[in-house]
């Protein structure tokens, strides 16, 4: 998996392109939550769920159907004043769904693990992208603060940090 830092950076970068809610703190909290939510399945690992299970890490919570469901639920309960199925509601559903889906996309760009079950529960197959430049992050906080974790941070600075910095610079220039 990519680290929580990379997922959060992608979420913040995406949020900068959604200026309508940029001043709403709840928008930012929910944006970052959506970006890291798929890793809830790491908790199931500690409960004994096998990694290769559809319910294991990079399984159903990393799927596109899960991302859509998360987008709908986060919008519905995070912004209850919006009228359901109206344009503003759909914009947020699409945004939060894409931010959630970005998690699986980043994980599919790592050099380790079993792949991502993008189409679960309809297809249990695990997939990677053809280009996998990001060093896979260890599971667990202690393991992250090691030589392995440092290699992950350096890899993510190059493959996630630089593109996000350029996109943030473009967003800033566009608003000027």
Secondary structure, 3 states (H helix, E strand, C coil): CCCHHHHHHHHHHHHHCCHHHCCCHHHHHHHHHHHHHHHHHHHHHHCCCCCCCCCCCCCHHHCHHHHHHHHHHHHHHHCCCCCCCCHHHHHHHHHHHHHHHHHHHHHCCECCCCCECCCCCCCCCCECCCCCCECCCCCCHHHHCCHHHHHHHHHHHHHHHHHHHHHHHHHHHHHC
